[in-house]
C-alpha cells in the first residue's frame, strides 16, 4: 500500500504544481502591477472585494497550495529526519487543514 500511496502523492503534487504555476504568475504580475501603480493593500482589497473572478482564482490557489505544500513538506521531513510513518502522514494532513482554514478565511475577505 505504501508504494501506491507514494505514487498517488507524486501525481497529486505534480498536478497541483500544474495548477499553481499559472496562478503564481498571475498573482505576481498583479501584485507588481498594483504596487508599481502606487496602490496600498487596502486599495487592492477594495478593488478585488466582491469579485467572483478573484475569489475563484484565489480559491483555486488555496486548494492547489493545500495539496502541494503538505506533500512537499512531508517528503522533505521523511528524507531529512528519522520521522516516518502514520504520525508524519497525520501531521501533513493537519498542515493541509491549516492551509485550507487560513486560505478560506483570506479568500472570504474578497467575497
Backbone as a printed PyTorch tensor [residue, N CA C, xyz], in Angstrom:
tensor([[[  0.8270,  -1.2040,   0.0000],
         [  0.0000,   0.0000,   0.0000],
         [  0.8620,   1.2560,   0.0000]],

        [[  2.0020,   1.2290,   0.6480],
         [  2.8470,   2.4110,   0.7380],
         [  3.2980,   2.8660,  -0.6360]],

        [[  3.6750,   1.9320,  -1.4970],
         [  4.0970,   2.2960,  -2.8500],
         [  2.9850,   2.9590,  -3.6290]],

        [[  1.7760,   2.4430,  -3.4660],
         [  0.6190,   3.0300,  -4.1520],
         [  0.3270,   4.4290,  -3.6150]],

        [[  0.3940,   4.6040,  -2.2960],
         [  0.1830,   5.9200,  -1.6930],
         [  1.2180,   6.9170,  -2.2040]],

        [[  2.4740,   6.5030,  -2.2080],
         [  3.5350,   7.3930,  -2.6850],
         [  3.3190,   7.7880,  -4.1450]],

        [[  2.8540,   6.8430,  -4.9490],
         [  2.5810,   7.1460,  -6.3610],
         [  1.4570,   8.1720,  -6.4880]],

        [[  0.3960,   7.9970,  -5.6990],
         [ -0.7050,   8.9480,  -5.7450],
         [ -0.2840,  10.3230,  -5.2440]],

        [[  0.5270,  10.3590,  -4.1990],
         [  1.0160,  11.6420,  -3.6990],
         [  1.8900,  12.3350,  -4.7440]],

        [[  2.6950,  11.5600,  -5.4480],
         [  3.5300,  12.1060,  -6.5200],
         [  2.6480,  12.7480,  -7.5980]],

        [[  1.6250,  12.0290,  -8.0250],
         [  0.7210,  12.5390,  -9.0580],
         [ -0.0260,  13.7730,  -8.5520]],

        [[ -0.4900,  13.7410,  -7.3080],
         [ -1.2210,  14.8800,  -6.7420],
         [ -0.3380,  16.1140,  -6.6540]],

        [[  0.9110,  15.9320,  -6.2410],
         [  1.7890,  17.0870,  -6.1290],
         [  2.1230,  17.6580,  -7.5000]],

        [[  2.3670,  16.7980,  -8.4680],
         [  2.6720,  17.2950,  -9.8260],
         [  1.4540,  17.9660, -10.4350]],

        [[  0.2820,  17.4090, -10.1960],
         [ -0.9530,  18.0210, -10.7030],
         [ -1.2070,  19.3820, -10.0810]],

        [[ -0.9810,  19.4810,  -8.7800],
         [ -1.1800,  20.7750,  -8.1160],
         [ -0.1460,  21.7910,  -8.5910]],

        [[  1.0580,  21.3400,  -8.8990],
         [  2.0770,  22.2480,  -9.4450],
         [  1.6440,  22.7750, -10.8100]],

        [[  1.0050,  21.9130, -11.5920],
         [  0.5000,  22.3030, -12.9060],
         [ -0.5480,  23.4110, -12.7700]],

        [[ -1.3670,  23.3440, -11.7280],
         [ -2.3700,  24.3750, -11.4720],
         [ -1.7230,  25.6190, -10.8730]],

        [[ -0.7780,  25.4220,  -9.9600],
         [ -0.1500,  26.5420,  -9.2670],
         [  0.6910,  27.4420, -10.1740]],

        [[  1.3900,  26.8680, -11.1160],
         [  2.3220,  27.6530, -11.9280],
         [  1.6610,  28.8760, -12.5660]],

        [[  0.5790,  28.7350, -13.3080],
         [ -0.0160,  29.9410, -13.8970],
         [ -0.6380,  30.8630, -12.8460]],

        [[ -1.1520,  30.2910, -11.7540],
         [ -1.7410,  31.1320, -10.7140],
         [ -0.6890,  31.9820, -10.0160]],

        [[  0.4930,  31.4350,  -9.8080],
         [  1.5830,  32.2090,  -9.2080],
         [  1.9870,  33.3450, -10.1420]],

        [[  2.0580,  33.0650, -11.4400],
         [  2.4020,  34.1080, -12.4150],
         [  1.3560,  35.2210, -12.3850]],

        [[  0.0810,  34.8560, -12.3880],
         [ -0.9930,  35.8600, -12.3300],
         [ -0.8990,  36.6630, -11.0390]],

        [[ -0.7000,  35.9850,  -9.9270],
         [ -0.5980,  36.6640,  -8.6350],
         [  0.5720,  37.6500,  -8.6150]],

        [[  1.7460,  37.1920,  -9.0200],
         [  2.9160,  38.0710,  -9.0000],
         [  2.7680,  39.2370,  -9.9650]],

        [[  2.2740,  38.9770, -11.1590],
         [  2.0880,  40.0530, -12.1380],
         [  1.0930,  41.0860, -11.6200]],

        [[  0.0220,  40.6200, -11.0040],
         [ -0.9770,  41.5280, -10.4550],
         [ -0.3950,  42.3640,  -9.3170]],

        [[  0.3610,  41.7150,  -8.4410],
         [  0.9550,  42.4450,  -7.3160],
         [  1.9790,  43.4890,  -7.8040]],

        [[  2.8010,  43.1000,  -8.7470],
         [  3.7940,  44.0460,  -9.2860],
         [  3.0900,  45.2260,  -9.9430]],

        [[  2.0610,  44.9450, -10.7380],
         [  1.3000,  46.0000, -11.4050],
         [  0.6680,  46.9350, -10.3740]],

        [[  0.0500,  46.3630,  -9.3480],
         [ -0.6350,  47.1650,  -8.3390],
         [  0.3370,  48.0010,  -7.5230]],

        [[  1.4360,  47.3980,  -7.1200],
         [  2.3980,  48.1170,  -6.2830],
         [  3.0930,  49.2210,  -7.0710]],

        [[  3.4500,  48.9310,  -8.3120],
         [  4.0660,  49.9650,  -9.1500],
         [  3.1000,  51.1010,  -9.4250]],

        [[  1.8110,  50.7950,  -9.4140],
         [  0.7970,  51.8280,  -9.6030],
         [  0.5390,  52.6180,  -8.3410]],

        [[  1.2270,  52.2700,  -7.2660],
         [  1.1130,  53.0180,  -6.0200],
         [ -0.0720,  52.6200,  -5.1510]],

        [[ -0.6600,  51.4700,  -5.4150],
         [ -1.8030,  51.0450,  -4.6140],
         [ -1.3430,  50.4350,  -3.2880]],

        [[ -2.0860,  50.7380,  -2.2460],
         [ -1.8160,  50.1270,  -0.9400],
         [ -2.5780,  48.8110,  -0.8560]],

        [[ -2.2960,  48.0430,   0.1830],
         [ -3.0060,  46.7820,   0.3920],
         [ -4.5040,  47.0380,   0.5530]],

        [[ -4.8460,  48.1020,   1.2380],
         [ -6.2620,  48.4440,   1.4390],
         [ -6.9410,  48.7740,   0.1030]],

        [[ -6.2570,  49.5150,  -0.7540],
         [ -6.8250,  49.8510,  -2.0680],
         [ -6.9660,  48.6060,  -2.9520]],

        [[ -5.9890,  47.7150,  -2.8770],
         [ -6.0640,  46.4730,  -3.6550],
         [ -7.2620,  45.6490,  -3.2050]],

        [[ -7.4450,  45.5100,  -1.8840],
         [ -8.5860,  44.7560,  -1.3700],
         [ -9.9140,  45.4000,  -1.7510]],

        [[ -9.9660,  46.7230,  -1.7440],
         [-11.2240,  47.3850,  -2.1110],
         [-11.5570,  47.1520,  -3.5850]],

        [[-10.5420,  47.0120,  -4.4270],
         [-10.7830,  46.7650,  -5.8550],
         [-11.1560,  45.3110,  -6.1490]],

        [[-10.6900,  44.4050,  -5.3210],
         [-10.9590,  42.9850,  -5.5680],
         [-12.1550,  42.4780,  -4.7640]],

        [[-12.6480,  43.2950,  -3.8360],
         [-13.7700,  42.8970,  -2.9920],
         [-15.0120,  42.6250,  -3.8400]],

        [[-15.7620,  41.6260,  -3.4510],
         [-16.9930,  41.2260,  -4.1460],
         [-16.7550,  40.7810,  -5.5840]],

        [[-15.5550,  40.3240,  -5.8830],
         [-15.2430,  39.8500,  -7.2320],
         [-15.2580,  38.3240,  -7.2530]],

        [[-16.2140,  37.7830,  -7.9930],
         [-16.2980,  36.3290,  -8.1250],
         [-15.0720,  35.7820,  -8.8540]],

        [[-14.5570,  36.5620,  -9.7920],
         [-13.3840,  36.1170, -10.5560],
         [-12.1730,  35.9830,  -9.6340]],

        [[-11.8660,  37.0470,  -8.8830],
         [-10.7010,  36.9880,  -7.9980],
         [-10.9160,  35.9830,  -6.8680]],

        [[-12.1430,  35.8840,  -6.3800],
         [-12.4460,  34.8730,  -5.3620],
         [-12.2080,  33.4690,  -5.8870]],

        [[-12.5940,  33.2320,  -7.1310],
         [-12.3810,  31.9110,  -7.7470],
         [-10.8980,  31.6410,  -7.9760]],

        [[-10.1800,  32.6470,  -8.4630],
         [ -8.7440,  32.4850,  -8.7140],
         [ -8.0280,  32.1450,  -7.4180]],

        [[ -8.2830,  32.9290,  -6.3820],
         [ -7.5850,  32.6840,  -5.1290],
         [ -8.1160,  31.4570,  -4.3920]],

        [[ -9.3680,  31.1040,  -4.5960],
         [ -9.8910,  29.8520,  -4.0410],
         [ -9.1810,  28.6450,  -4.6450]],

        [[ -8.9910,  28.6790,  -5.9610],
         [ -8.2500,  27.6150,  -6.6410],
         [ -6.7930,  27.5980,  -6.1810]],

        [[ -6.2250,  28.7840,  -5.9920],
         [ -4.8530,  28.9200,  -5.4990],
         [ -4.7250,  28.2240,  -4.1350]],

        [[ -5.6510,  28.5080,  -3.2440],
         [ -5.6270,  27.9070,  -1.8960],
         [ -5.7490,  26.3880,  -1.9820]],

        [[ -6.6550,  25.9030,  -2.8160],
         [ -6.8310,  24.4560,  -2.9500],
         [ -5.5590,  23.7930,  -3.4660]],

        [[ -4.9290,  24.4050,  -4.4610],
         [ -3.7010,  23.8290,  -5.0260],
         [ -2.5630,  23.8510,  -4.0000]],

        [[ -2.4530,  24.9400,  -3.2560],
         [ -1.4020,  25.0280,  -2.2200],
         [ -1.6640,  24.0060,  -1.1140]],

        [[ -2.9340,  23.8170,  -0.7580],
         [ -3.2820,  22.8660,   0.3090],
         [ -2.9210,  21.4330,  -0.0760]],

        [[ -2.8890,  21.1390,  -1.3540],
         [ -2.4500,  19.8140,  -1.8160],
         [ -0.9260,  19.7830,  -1.9270]],

        [[ -0.3700,  20.7910,  -2.5730],
         [  1.0500,  20.7930,  -2.9380],
         [  2.0030,  20.9010,  -1.7300]],

        [[  1.7820,  21.8790,  -0.8840],
         [  2.7300,  22.1680,   0.2020],
         [  2.8670,  21.0290,   1.2210]],

        [[  1.7710,  20.4710,   1.7400],
         [  1.9400,  19.3930,   2.7240],
         [  2.6600,  18.1640,   2.1690]],

        [[  2.4080,  17.8420,   0.9070],
         [  3.0970,  16.6990,   0.3140],
         [  4.5890,  16.9800,   0.2240]],

        [[  4.9290,  18.1920,  -0.1870],
         [  6.3450,  18.5660,  -0.2840],
         [  7.0400,  18.5780,   1.0630]],

        [[  6.3810,  19.1700,   2.0560],
         [  6.9690,  19.2210,   3.4040],
         [  7.1130,  17.8040,   3.9540]],

        [[  6.1130,  16.9650,   3.7420],
         [  6.1800,  15.5680,   4.1830],
         [  7.3750,  14.8600,   3.5620]],

        [[  7.5840,  15.0600,   2.2760],
         [  8.7130,  14.4200,   1.5850],
         [ 10.0520,  14.8970,   2.1360]],

        [[ 10.1590,  16.1950,   2.3630],
         [ 11.4130,  16.7480,   2.9020],
         [ 11.6830,  16.2010,   4.2960]],

        [[ 10.6530,  16.1820,   5.1400],
         [ 10.8220,  15.6710,   6.5070],
         [ 11.2280,  14.1990,   6.4780]],

        [[ 10.6010,  13.4080,   5.6090],
         [ 10.9500,  11.9720,   5.5030],
         [ 12.3950,  11.7790,   5.0790]],

        [[ 12.8740,  12.6180,   4.1810],
         [ 14.2420,  12.4730,   3.6800],
         [ 15.2970,  12.9780,   4.6510]],

        [[ 14.9580,  13.9860,   5.4460],
         [ 15.9860,  14.6490,   6.2520],
         [ 15.9310,  14.3330,   7.7390]],

        [[ 14.9110,  13.6140,   8.1730],
         [ 14.7900,  13.2810,   9.5970],
         [ 14.4060,  11.8010,   9.7300]],

        [[ 14.4750,  11.2810,  10.9250],
         [ 14.0360,   9.9000,  11.1290],
         [ 12.5090,   9.7620,  11.2330]],

        [[ 11.7770,  10.8660,  11.1670],
         [ 10.3220,  10.8360,  11.3220],
         [  9.6740,  10.2310,  10.0770]],

        [[  8.9710,   9.1260,  10.2720],
         [  8.2660,   8.4410,   9.1890],
         [  6.9840,   7.8410,   9.7430]],

        [[  6.1920,   7.2660,   8.9100],
         [  5.0110,   6.5390,   9.3640],
         [  3.7530,   7.3800,   9.4490]],

        [[  2.7620,   6.7950,  10.1080],
         [  1.4290,   7.4030,  10.1870],
         [  1.4310,   8.7710,  10.8610]],

        [[  2.2480,   8.9480,  11.8890],
         [  2.2370,  10.2330,  12.5870],
         [  2.6740,  11.3660,  11.6590]],

        [[  3.6070,  11.0920,  10.7590],
         [  4.0180,  12.1020,   9.7800],
         [  2.8880,  12.3670,   8.7930]],

        [[  2.1930,  11.3120,   8.3800],
         [  1.0620,  11.4800,   7.4680],
         [ -0.0390,  12.3210,   8.1220]],

        [[ -0.2990,  12.0710,   9.3930],
         [ -1.3070,  12.8440,  10.1210],
         [ -0.8710,  14.3050,  10.2370]],

        [[  0.3990,  14.5320,  10.5180],
         [  0.9100,  15.9050,  10.6070],
         [  0.7490,  16.6230,   9.2620]],

        [[  1.0050,  15.9220,   8.1610],
         [  0.8310,  16.5170,   6.8320],
         [ -0.6460,  16.8470,   6.5940]],

        [[ -1.5450,  15.9780,   7.0170],
         [ -2.9780,  16.2590,   6.8700],
         [ -3.4090,  17.4560,   7.7170]],

        [[ -2.8480,  17.5640,   8.9100],
         [ -3.1580,  18.7260,   9.7580],
         [ -2.6320,  20.0100,   9.1370]],

        [[ -1.4620,  19.9470,   8.5250],
         [ -0.9010,  21.1030,   7.8240],
         [ -1.8130,  21.4920,   6.6580]],

        [[ -2.3060,  20.5040,   5.9350],
         [ -3.2480,  20.7410,   4.8420],
         [ -4.4960,  21.4420,   5.3700]],

        [[ -5.0400,  20.9520,   6.4740],
         [ -6.2430,  21.5440,   7.0660],
         [ -5.9890,  22.9840,   7.4930]],

        [[ -4.8220,  23.2580,   8.0520],
         [ -4.4720,  24.6160,   8.4540],
         [ -4.4390,  25.5490,   7.2440]],

        [[ -3.8360,  25.0950,   6.1670],
         [ -3.7820,  25.9000,   4.9430],
         [ -5.1940,  26.1750,   4.4250]],

        [[ -6.0360,  25.1580,   4.4410],
         [ -7.4080,  25.3320,   3.9580],
         [ -8.1580,  26.3520,   4.8140]],

        [[ -8.0740,  26.2110,   6.1290],
         [ -8.7990,  27.1200,   7.0250],
         [ -8.3190,  28.5560,   6.8370]],

        [[ -7.0100,  28.7580,   6.8900],
         [ -6.4820,  30.1150,   6.7470],
         [ -6.7390,  30.6670,   5.3440]],

        [[ -6.6130,  29.8210,   4.3430],
         [ -6.8430,  30.2610,   2.9660],
         [ -8.2920,  30.6450,   2.7150]],

        [[ -9.2000,  29.8480,   3.2190],
         [-10.6350,  30.1550,   3.0440],
         [-10.9850,  31.4600,   3.7530]],

        [[-10.3930,  31.6810,   4.9130],
         [-10.6330,  32.9610,   5.6160],
         [-10.1230,  34.1320,   4.7810]],

        [[ -8.9530,  33.9810,   4.1760],
         [ -8.3810,  35.0610,   3.3620],
         [ -9.2320,  35.2990,   2.1150]],

        [[ -9.6260,  34.2300,   1.4560],
         [-10.4640,  34.3710,   0.2560],
         [-11.8210,  34.9570,   0.6320]],

        [[-12.3050,  34.6000,   1.8030],
         [-13.5780,  35.1500,   2.2690],
         [-13.5640,  36.6630,   2.3770]],

        [[-12.3980,  37.2440,   2.5830],
         [-12.2800,  38.7060,   2.6410],
         [-12.5630,  39.3360,   1.2740]],

        [[-12.4190,  38.5500,   0.2110],
         [-12.6870,  39.0640,  -1.1270],
         [-14.1600,  39.0000,  -1.5000]],

        [[-14.8870,  38.1330,  -0.8310],
         [-16.2840,  37.9110,  -1.2240],
         [-17.2760,  38.6570,  -0.3700]]])
